[in-house]
Amino acid sequence: MTAYERQRIVLRFADLIEKHNDELAALETWDSGKPYEQSAKVEVPMLTRLMRYYAGWADKIHGLTVPADGPYHVQTLHEPIGVVGQVTPWNFPLLMFAWKVGPALACGNTIVLKTAEQTPLSALFAANLLHEAGLPPGVLNVISGFGPTAGAPLASHMDVDKFAFTGSTKTGQVVHELASRSNLKPVTMELGGKSPFIVCEDADIDKAVELAHSALFFNQGQCCCAGSRTFVHERVYDEFVEKSKARALKRAVGDPFLKGIEQGPQVSNAQFEKILEYIKSGIESGATLESGGERLGNKGYYIKPTVFSNVKDDMLIAKDEIFGPVQSIFKYKDLDEVIRRANATLFGLAAGVFTENLDTANTLTRALRVGTVWVNCYNIFDAAIPVGGYKMSGHGREKGIYSLENYLQVKAVVTPLKNPAWL
């Protein structure tokens, strides 16, 4: 198929997503529990934007003519890598579908994609729309199942040429081992995080409180990039804690299909229980519980927005990825201290910096060992912005031009020139 025709199919798919926005949003909310307004007004439109972005790349992927010593014509070809195995997580099923399927199709690959067992519906609906847009049978294959019985065989299959995984660091290590033991297929991974959100002493506190609140509580706290370690300068710490507590107490929690709801239920009972155990650990280890700390009501997996102050770096809530609506607020004295503490983690996915001082912002953005730094903003996921991690947050990048590298092989072609006299 020509690159132009691939582009046309993906553009038709984007049009169909727009047409079926509300249905896709409803499936996403039924499956995951996230607010319907978030699904319908943010995530499905973002899916549309991402697919149009990747469609635009389809006919712009090309190699180079390379100068060489001697009478040779040298060119590079950028070819599809082949059969791609992909696994998407349950927290953002449709967005992760776009991050993986979009660049793989733009580059001309075929795909076997496994959805998370908690959230299979929206990807199946989207795949049906892709076929309606003209995708040939067999190019995109969506399977629903559990990790050990569906994901593991896919990662270890000898006929899979490349594997892409988004999920927990622990599962990512298993995936990497399976891929290596089979045919040494290349693997890209976007894994866990424990991202620092640094509030400097010159920050506008009201804006910083709202931004830090969003950075942590968005999507019920179930976000790999969540600003789950909120570092606040000692001079503004008490004010920040009080205002963060007040904001958490105002957060609207309830039925995700109701208008104005900011937070729905956690995705599953297992996740619900895990978060409550971490909250218990925070209380027992001496952190100050400012708000929340328990389930909301007696039906469903709802948890009250929880804020801890006086959190120490050695506490479990400071070290582990909770993946829930639990904000931990730390106190620091100066930049050297906060840089050292922010980097003292196994993870390196993202960070937030809130300051009015350009020198401070430049210092922090260069010192933090993370894949993304947001300055005076957070969770900005434009289609062209690459996402990926340092350390145990994974390797490789998704989105933007960098994502294309995951799905291409580079081939060098060298041909002698018969009459090199003119050189």
N, C-alpha and C positions, 0 to 999 in steps of 0.2 A: 504494500500500500504506500502511496506517496505521502510525504510529510504534510502536504496541503490537505489531503483527505483526512488524515488523522486530526488535523486542526479543526476541520469542519465538523467532525463527529463530536469532539469535545465541546465545541461551541454550541452545537445543538443540545448537548447534554446540559450545559449551563442554562440554556433557555428553559428546558424542561424542569430543572430544579426550581427556577423562579415560578413556573406555573404550579408546581406542587409544593410550594413553600410550607403551607399550613399542615399538609399531611406529613411531610418529613419532620416538621417541628413536633407534631403530636406524637409520632413514633419515638422521637428522641426523648421526650419528656416521660412518656409511659415507661420506657426502658430504664432510664437513668435516674429519674426523680428531679432533674433540674427544672427550674421555673420555665413555663411555656413561653413567657415573654422573652427570656434569654435565648431559647431555641429559635423562636420565630423571627425575632428582630435582630439578633446578633449572629448566631451560629450558622443557620441555613443561608442567609445572605453572604456570609463569609465563605461558605462552601462554593457558592456561585462565583464569587470574585476569584477564588483560588483556581477554579477550573478554567476560567477565562485567561488567567495569567499563564497557566501551563499550556493552554491551547496556543497562545502567542509564541511560545518557544518552539513548537513542533517543527516549523520550517526554517528555523534559525540555528539549528545544530549542525555544525560542519567542522571539518578538520582544517589543516594548514598546509601550505607549501613551505618546505623547510630548506634553507640553504645548507649545502654540504660541501666538504672539501673533495674535489675531484669531479669527474664527468658523470654525475648522477642526478636524476630527477627524484626528489624525495617528497612524499606527501604523507599526511596522517589522515586516517579515517576514524570517525567516531561512530561506532556501531552499537546496536542494542546488545545488552549483556546477555539476554536470553530469557529463560523462565525465572521469574522473580517470586519468591515466597515472602509474604507480608503478614504481620500480626498487629492488630490495632487494639488499643485499650478501651476500657469501659467508661472513662470519664469524659472523653470527647469523641464519640464514635464517628460522627460525620466529618469533623475537621481532620481527624487522623486518616480517614478514608481519602480525603482530598490530598493531604500531605504526601501520601504514599502512591495512590493510584495516578494522580495527576502527572507527576514527572515520569513515572514508569511508562505511561501511555504516550506521552510526548516524545519519548526516546524510541518508541517502537517495540517495547517488550510485551510479553504475555505474563499474566499474573495469576497466582493462587493466593487469595487473601483469606485469613482466618479472623473472624470477629471474636471479641470477648464473649464468653458464655453468658454474661449478665445483660449484654446489649446487642443482640444480633439483628434486630428488625430493620433499622434505618439503612444499614449497608445493603441488605437484600433488596430493599425498595429502590435505593439509588442504583444498584447494579441493573435492575430491571429497566430503569430509565435510560441507562447507558446503551442497553441493547435496543431500546426504542429509538435512540438517536442514531443507530446504524452500526454499533460496534459488532464485528463478526463474532459468531459463536466460538467459545473456547479461548477468547483473548483475555477476558476477566472471569475468573471462577471464584465464587465466594462460598466458603465452607463455614459452618457453625459447629462449635464443639469445644471441648475442654483442652487445656494445655497438654497434659500427658498423652491424650489419645488422638489429638488433631494437630496441635502446634508442634510437638516434639517430632512426629514423623515428617512433618513438612520441613523442619529445620535440618533434619539429618538425611533428607532424600537426595540421592545422587544425581537426579535429573533437575534439581533446583540449582540455578547458577548464581543466585544472589539472594540474600535474606535481609529483611528490614523489620525491626522489632521496636515497639514502644510499650513500656511497662515497668515493672519493678526491677531494681538492680539485682536482686536475688535471682529472679527468673531470667534476667538478661545473661547472667553468668552461665546458667544452664544452657541457654540457647547458643551462646558462643562456643561452648564445649561441644555441643552436638554438631554444629556447623563445621567446626575444625576437624572433628573425628571422621566426618564423611568425606567430602571432596574439597575441603579448605575453601569453601565458598566465602566471598567477602560478606561481611555483616556490618550494617549500620544500626546504631542503637541510640534511642533517646530514653534515658532511665530516670531514676529518682532524683530528688533534690531536697535541699534544706537551705533555701535561699535567704541571704541576709537582706534586710530592708533598713538602710542606715539613715537616720534622721539627725541632721547636724544642728548645732546650736542656733544658726541663723535662719532656720527654716520657718516658714509660715505654718504655725502649729495646726491651725484649723484645716488647712489644705493637706498637711502631712498626715493628720489623723484619718481623714477620709480616704486618702490614697492608700495608706497602710491597711486600713480596714478592707478596702476592696482587694488589695493584693493578697490578703489572707483568706477572706471569707468567700470570694468568688467561687461559684460552682460547688457550694457546700464545703469549701476548703479542699476539694478533691482536684487539685491542680499541681502538676509536677513542678511548675515554676512558682508556686505559692510563696509569698514573702513570709515564711514561717519563723524567722528569727528577726524580730524587730529591735534593732539597736538604736537607743535614744540617748543623746548627750545629757549628761547629768544635770546641766543647768535648766533644761526644759523637761526633764523626765517626769516629775510629779504632775505637771500640767498635762503632759501628753497621756499619761496613764488615766487620769480622771476623764478626759475627753474621749479616750478610746473606750472606756467602760460605758460612758453615756451613749456612745454610738452603737455599741454592741447591744445594749438594752433596747434600742429603738429598732433593731433589725427585724423586718417582717418575715416570720417563719410560718410555713403552713402548706396547704394544698398547692402544689406547683401550677395547677391550671387556673388558679384564681388571680385576678388582676392585682398588681402591686406587691406580689410576694417576691421577696429577695432570696429566700432560701427554702428549698424543698427538703425531702428526706434524703438520708445517705443511700447509696446505691443498693446495699444489701445488709442483711442481719450480721454477717461476718464483719463488714466494715464498721457498722454501728457499734458492735461489741468491742472491736479493737480500739476505736476512738475513746469509748468510755473507760477502758482500761488505762489508756494513756492519761486521761484526765485524773483518774484515781492516783496514778503514779506521781503526777505533778503535785497534787495536794499532799501526798505522803512524803515527798522529798523536800517540802518546805516552801514551795512557790506560793505566792499570795493569790488566791482565787478572787478576782475582781467581779466577775459576772459569769452566769451560766453554770457549767459544771455538771449538768444532768440532762436526762432526756426531757423532751417537751411532750406533755400529755402521756397517754398510756396506749396509744395506737400508732403504728408506723415507726419508721426509723428516724425520727426527728430529734435533733440535739440542740439545746439552747446555745447560741453564740457565746463562746467561752473565752475569757481574757485572763491571762496570768501575768502578774508583775513579779519583780524580784526573782527572776529566773536566772539560775546559774548554769554555766557552760557544761557542767558534768551531769546535769539531770537528763533523764531519758527524753523528756519533752523537748530538750534543747538539741539532742543528738539524732533522734530517730525521725523519719518521715512519718508524721501522724496521718496525713491525708484526710483531714477533717477540720471542722470550724473551731480551731483552738489557736488563739494568738498568744505568743510568748514574747514578753517585752523585757529587754535587757538594758542595763545602764552602762555607759562607757564614759571615759574622761577625755581622750584625745584621738587623733587620726591614727597614730601608730598602733595604739591599743586596739581600735576597732578593726583595722586591717588585719592584724594578727589573729584576732578572734573570729572574724568573718571567714578567713581562709582556713581555720582550724576545723575542717570537716572533710569527710570522705567524698562529699559531693561538690559539684561545681557547675550547676545548670544556669542559674540566673542571679541577679542582684538588683536592688533598687537603691538609688541615692537621692536624697532630698536636701538640697542646699541652694542658696542664692549666690554662692561664691564659685566662680569659674575655676579658680585654681584648685579649690577643694574637689570639685567635680572631676577635673582632669586627673588629680592624684588618685582618687578612688577608682575611676574607670580603668586606669592602667594597673593598679595594684591588685584588684580583685581577680582571683583565678576562676572565672566563670565564662560561659559561652555568650551570655547576653547581659548587658548592664542598661537598665532604664534610668534616666536622669529626670527627676521631677515628673515622672509618669510611670505607668506599670501596665503589664499585660497588653502591650501593643504588638499585635501579630499580623502586620501587613504581609501580603503574599510575597513580597520581594525581600523580606527580612529573614536571614537564615537563623535557624534555631538548632542548638546542640549543646553538648556539655563538655566540661573538663573532668578529669579524674573519673570517679565511679558513676558519674552522670551520663556516661556513654561516649561514643565517638561517631564522627561523621556529622553532616549537617543536613537538615531538611528545610524546605522552602527556599525561594530565591534561586539564583543561578547555580548555587552550590549543590542543590539537590539533584541537578542533572548528572553530576559526576558519579552519583551512586548507581546510575542505571546505564552507563556507557562503558564500552571497552575502547581503548585507543590502539589502533593498528598502524604501524609504520610500513610504508610501501616504497621500496627503493628500486629504481629502474636505470640501467646504464644508458647514457646518451650515445647513439651510434656515431655521430660526427661532432666531437667536442671542440673542433678547431675554432669555433666562433666564441668560445668562452674567454 
